[in-house]
Amino acid sequence: MEKRSKIYVAGHRGLVGSAIWRNLGSKGYANLVGRTHAELDLTDQQAVEKFFRKEQPEYVFLAAAYVGGIMANSRYRADFIWRNLQIQNNVIASARRYGVKKLLFLGSTCIYPREAPQPMPEECLLASPLEYTNEPYAIAKIAGLKMCESFNLQYGTNFIAVMPTNLYGPEDNFDLETSHVLPALVRKMHLAKALAESNWGVIRADFARRPVEGVGGDASEAEIRGKLEKYGIAQGRMTVWGTGKPLREFLWSEDMADACVYIMERVDFKDLAAGKGSEIRNCHLNIGTGTELTIADLVRRIADTVGYRGEIVFDASKPDGTMRKLTDPSRLHALGWRHKVSIEEGIDRLYRWYLGKQADIS
């Protein structure tokens, strides 16, 4: 990529896309193109075609996706497969049709089998059944990966698929119903601490910025308490889904963005396909840290950062999801990139960012 190249970041307002946008800007890439969902619905094929025909981007980061945690994946299975397939099909096909020089597709390590070897190498894709709770989303992301691979083989495109581990960082989703585990825990712990201290000013400010199922900061105390209790937050006690035993790997979103830009600048599909022989597959790249911790350890670290001293209860009647999901990032390490932000530093950064956003309206 050249500094003046036209670069389209699909999903530039989200956790992933906003981090990529900031990274590109910091490195001097000035010709960036982004569209909000209101401006461009990526599930609308005709709208996407019109956008590519008009804008003619040279490079594309496909960071737009319909995402969520275990609760959302369980409830909205049809949305997770349909919306993501629509977005991917429209953007990738238009990128090929309008001559995009290079595209980076962002998937997820949930593409790997439930019983995958640990740490998970790229080669274990499709080796055995997926985790049931996120199977629709995983299948959509596998389809996007295979679409990039197949377009490269048939049309000679230069589309690369990367599979980041669990991400967290600025502009994360803190919705209590749809967020991933780490931002959900940060918000729940923040609210649990405020409730334990009877600090209704903090609670109302939080609900004002991020209403919970339509209940905002001006609702009655009883309405707010009802929503808090629904999501496991009570006076002096916080409930967490599952046993706390699953192991998880987390990557700071700005580290992930740096890896994506690094790959776009230095790596081509032909480099990843070299030496594969007649059957070219599994040319995607894991992006991760190669380190992990239990959900229980994560909860304790967040509690220490937030300053929550109440009781923490693990509800074993709720699903744990995959018990272990550690990436093998050795292929990316061999290409010269490694993460910088530890989980301890990342949790501290995320909570300070969250408090700053809350202060904007207080």
C-alpha positions in Angstrom: 0.0 0.0 0.0 1.1 3.5 -0.7 0.3 6.5 1.6 -2.1 7.9 -1.0 -3.8 4.6 -1.9 -7.6 4.7 -1.4 -8.4 2.3 1.5 -11.9 1.3 2.5 -12.4 0.1 6.1 -15.7 -1.7 6.3 -17.0 -1.4 9.8 -14.8 1.6 10.7 -16.9 2.6 13.7 -16.7 -0.7 15.5 -14.1 -2.2 17.9 -12.0 -3.7 15.1 -12.5 -1.2 12.3 -11.9 1.9 14.4 -8.6 0.4 15.7 -7.5 -0.3 12.1 -8.6 3.2 11.0 -6.6 4.8 13.8 -3.5 2.7 13.0 -3.6 3.6 9.4 -3.9 7.3 10.2 -1.0 7.1 12.6 1.1 5.6 9.8 0.3 8.4 7.3 -2.4 6.7 5.2 -4.6 9.7 4.5 -7.0 8.5 1.8 -9.3 6.5 4.0 -13.0 5.7 3.2 -15.6 4.7 5.7 -19.4 4.4 5.8 -21.7 4.0 8.7 -24.5 1.4 8.6 -27.0 4.2 8.0 -25.0 5.3 5.0 -24.3 1.9 3.6 -26.1 -1.4 4.5 -23.6 -4.1 3.7 -26.3 -6.7 3.6 -27.8 -4.8 0.6 -26.1 -6.2 -2.6 -27.1 -3.4 -4.9 -26.0 -0.7 -2.4 -22.6 -2.4 -2.0 -22.2 -2.7 -5.8 -23.0 1.0 -6.2 -20.5 2.0 -3.5 -17.6 0.0 -5.1 -18.5 1.3 -8.5 -18.4 4.9 -7.4 -15.5 4.8 -4.9 -13.2 2.3 -6.6 -11.1 1.5 -3.4 -7.7 0.0 -4.0 -7.5 -1.8 -0.7 -10.2 -3.1 1.6 -10.2 -4.1 5.3 -13.4 -6.2 5.8 -13.9 -5.6 9.6 -17.7 -5.3 9.5 -19.6 -8.2 11.1 -22.6 -9.0 13.3 -21.0 -10.1 16.5 -21.8 -10.9 20.1 -21.1 -13.1 23.1 -22.4 -16.5 24.1 -25.8 -15.2 25.1 -26.4 -13.4 21.8 -25.0 -16.3 19.8 -27.5 -18.7 21.5 -30.5 -16.4 21.0 -29.9 -15.1 17.5 -28.5 -18.0 15.6 -30.2 -17.1 12.3 -29.1 -13.5 12.4 -25.5 -14.5 13.1 -25.2 -16.8 10.0 -27.4 -14.8 7.6 -26.1 -11.3 8.3 -22.5 -12.3 8.2 -22.9 -14.3 5.0 -24.6 -11.4 3.3 -21.9 -8.9 4.4 -19.1 -11.1 3.3 -20.6 -12.2 0.0 -21.4 -8.6 -1.1 -18.1 -7.0 -0.1 -15.8 -9.8 -1.3 -17.6 -10.2 -4.6 -17.6 -6.5 -5.3 -13.9 -6.2 -4.4 -13.1 -8.8 -7.1 -15.5 -7.3 -9.6 -14.1 -3.8 -9.2 -10.4 -4.7 -9.2 -9.4 -4.2 -5.5 -5.7 -4.9 -5.3 -5.8 -6.5 -1.9 -8.4 -7.4 0.7 -8.1 -8.4 4.3 -11.0 -10.4 5.7 -11.3 -10.6 9.5 -12.7 -13.8 10.9 -12.6 -15.4 14.3 -10.8 -18.3 16.0 -14.3 -19.8 16.7 -13.9 -21.3 13.2 -11.8 -24.1 14.8 -13.3 -27.3 16.1 -14.5 -27.6 19.7 -12.0 -30.3 20.4 -9.2 -28.7 18.4 -5.6 -29.4 19.5 -4.2 -26.7 21.8 -2.8 -24.3 20.9 -4.8 -24.3 17.6 -2.8 -24.2 14.4 -4.3 -23.0 11.1 -4.2 -26.6 9.8 -6.8 -27.9 12.2 -9.7 -26.1 10.4 -12.6 -28.4 9.6 -11.0 -31.4 11.3 -13.9 -32.1 13.6 -17.3 -30.6 14.8 -17.6 -27.0 15.9 -18.7 -25.7 19.3 -22.6 -25.7 19.2 -23.2 -22.3 20.9 -21.4 -20.3 18.1 -21.8 -22.7 15.2 -23.8 -20.4 12.9 -21.3 -17.6 13.3 -18.3 -19.9 12.9 -19.8 -21.4 9.7 -20.3 -17.9 8.2 -16.6 -17.0 9.0 -15.4 -20.3 7.5 -17.4 -19.4 4.3 -15.7 -16.0 4.2 -12.3 -17.6 4.6 -13.0 -20.1 1.8 -14.5 -17.4 -0.4 -11.2 -15.5 -0.2 -9.2 -18.6 -0.8 -11.3 -19.7 -3.8 -11.3 -16.3 -5.4 -7.6 -16.2 -5.2 -7.3 -19.6 -6.8 -9.8 -19.0 -9.6 -9.4 -15.3 -10.3 -5.9 -14.5 -9.1 -7.0 -12.0 -6.5 -4.9 -11.2 -3.4 -7.4 -11.7 -0.6 -6.1 -12.7 2.8 -8.1 -14.0 5.8 -7.0 -13.5 9.4 -8.4 -15.1 12.5 -8.0 -12.9 15.6 -8.5 -14.4 19.0 -11.0 -12.7 21.5 -10.6 -9.0 21.1 -11.3 -6.1 23.5 -10.4 -2.4 23.5 -11.7 1.1 22.8 -15.2 1.3 21.1 -16.0 -2.1 22.4 -19.6 -3.3 22.8 -20.7 -3.0 26.4 -24.4 -4.0 25.8 -25.2 -6.5 28.6 -27.2 -8.7 26.3 -24.9 -8.9 23.2 -21.4 -8.1 24.3 -18.4 -10.4 24.6 -17.2 -11.7 28.0 -14.5 -9.1 28.8 -16.4 -5.8 28.1 -19.5 -7.3 29.7 -17.6 -8.2 32.9 -16.1 -4.7 33.0 -19.5 -3.0 32.8 -21.1 -5.5 35.2 -18.3 -5.0 37.7 -18.5 -1.2 37.4 -22.3 -1.3 38.1 -22.0 -3.9 40.9 -19.5 -1.7 42.7 -21.7 1.4 42.3 -24.7 -0.6 43.6 -22.7 -2.0 46.6 -21.8 1.7 47.4 -25.4 2.9 46.7 -24.0 5.3 44.2 -27.0 5.9 42.1 -25.4 8.9 40.3 -22.9 6.5 38.7 -25.6 3.9 37.9 -27.9 6.4 36.3 -25.1 7.9 34.3 -24.2 4.5 33.0 -27.8 3.7 32.0 -28.1 7.1 30.4 -25.2 6.4 28.1 -26.0 2.8 27.4 -29.7 2.0 28.2 -30.4 -1.7 29.1 -33.4 -3.0 27.1 -34.9 0.4 26.8 -34.4 1.4 30.4 -32.3 4.6 30.7 -30.9 6.7 33.4 -34.1 8.5 34.1 -36.1 5.3 34.9 -37.3 4.5 38.3 -35.0 2.9 40.8 -37.1 -0.3 40.7 -36.9 -0.5 36.9 -33.1 -0.2 37.0 -32.8 -2.7 39.8 -34.9 -5.1 37.8 -32.5 -4.9 34.8 -29.4 -5.2 37.0 -30.8 -8.3 38.6 -31.7 -9.8 35.3 -28.0 -9.6 34.3 -26.7 -11.0 37.7 -26.1 -7.7 39.5 -27.5 -7.5 43.0 -26.6 -5.7 46.3 -23.2 -7.0 47.3 -23.2 -9.9 44.7 -22.5 -10.4 41.1 -23.3 -13.6 39.1 -21.2 -14.8 36.2 -22.3 -17.3 33.6 -20.7 -20.8 33.7 -18.2 -22.4 36.0 -15.3 -20.0 35.5 -13.1 -22.9 34.4 -12.8 -22.3 30.6 -9.5 -20.9 29.4 -9.5 -17.9 27.1 -7.0 -15.8 25.2 -7.5 -12.0 24.8 -5.9 -9.6 22.4 -5.9 -5.8 22.7 -7.7 -4.4 19.7 -5.0 -1.9 18.8 -2.4 -4.7 18.8 -4.8 -6.6 16.4 -5.1 -3.6 14.1 -1.3 -3.2 14.0 -1.0 -6.9 12.9 -3.6 -6.3 10.2 -1.9 -3.3 8.7 1.5 -5.1 9.0 0.1 -8.0 7.0 -1.4 -5.8 4.4 1.9 -4.0 3.9 4.1 -7.1 3.8 2.3 -10.3 3.1 0.6 -11.6 -0.1 -1.5 -14.7 -0.7 1.2 -16.2 -2.8 3.5 -16.1 0.2 1.0 -18.0 2.3 0.2 -20.5 -0.4 3.9 -21.3 -1.2 4.8 -24.9 -0.6 1.2 -26.1 -0.2 1.4 -28.4 -3.2 -1.6 -29.2 -5.4 -4.2 -28.8 -2.6 -4.0 -25.2 -1.4 -5.9 -24.6 1.8 -5.5 -23.2 5.3 -3.6 -20.1 4.0 -5.2 -17.9 6.7 -3.3 -16.4 9.6 -4.1 -16.6 13.3 -3.6 -13.4 15.2 -3.2 -13.9 18.9 -0.9 -13.8 22.0 -0.4 -17.5 22.6 -1.2 -17.0 26.3 -4.4 -17.7 28.2 -6.2 -17.5 31.6 -9.3 -18.9 33.1 -12.6 -16.9 33.2 -12.3 -17.0 37.0 -8.9 -15.4 36.9 -10.2 -12.8 34.4 -13.1 -12.0 36.7 -10.7 -11.5 39.7 -8.4 -9.3 37.7 -11.3 -7.1 36.5 -12.6 -6.9 40.1 -9.2 -5.7 41.3 -9.0 -3.1 38.5 -12.5 -1.8 39.1 -12.3 -2.0 42.9 -15.3 -4.3 43.4 -15.1 -6.1 46.8 -18.5 -7.9 46.8 -19.4 -11.6 46.4 -18.8 -13.2 42.9 -21.0 -16.3 42.1 -20.4 -18.6 39.2 -23.7 -20.0 37.8 -22.8 -23.6 36.6 -26.3 -24.0 35.2 -25.3 -21.7 32.4 -23.1 -22.8 29.4 -19.4 -22.5 29.5 -18.9 -22.7 25.8 -15.6 -24.1 24.5 -13.4 -25.1 27.4 -10.2 -24.0 25.8 -9.5 -21.9 22.7 -5.8 -20.9 22.5 -4.3 -19.8 19.1 -1.0 -20.9 17.7 0.3 -17.6 16.3 3.7 -19.1 15.3 3.0 -18.5 11.6 2.5 -14.8 12.2 5.5 -14.6 14.5 7.6 -16.1 11.8 6.5 -13.2 9.6 7.9 -10.8 12.1 4.9 -9.6 14.2 4.2 -10.0 18.0 1.7 -8.4 20.3 2.7 -5.7 22.9 -0.1 -5.2 25.4 -0.5 -7.7 28.3 -3.9 -8.6 29.6 -3.2 -6.7 32.9 -2.3 -3.5 31.0 -5.2 -4.0 28.6 -7.9 -4.3 31.3 -6.6 -1.2 33.0 -6.6 0.7 29.7 -10.1 -0.5 28.9 -11.6 0.5 32.2 -10.0 4.0 32.1 -11.4 4.4 28.5 -14.9 3.3 29.8 -14.7 5.8 32.7 -13.7 8.5 30.3 -16.8 7.8 28.2 -19.0 7.8 31.2 -17.6 11.2 32.3 -18.6 12.7 28.9 -22.2 12.8 30.1 -21.8 13.3 33.8 
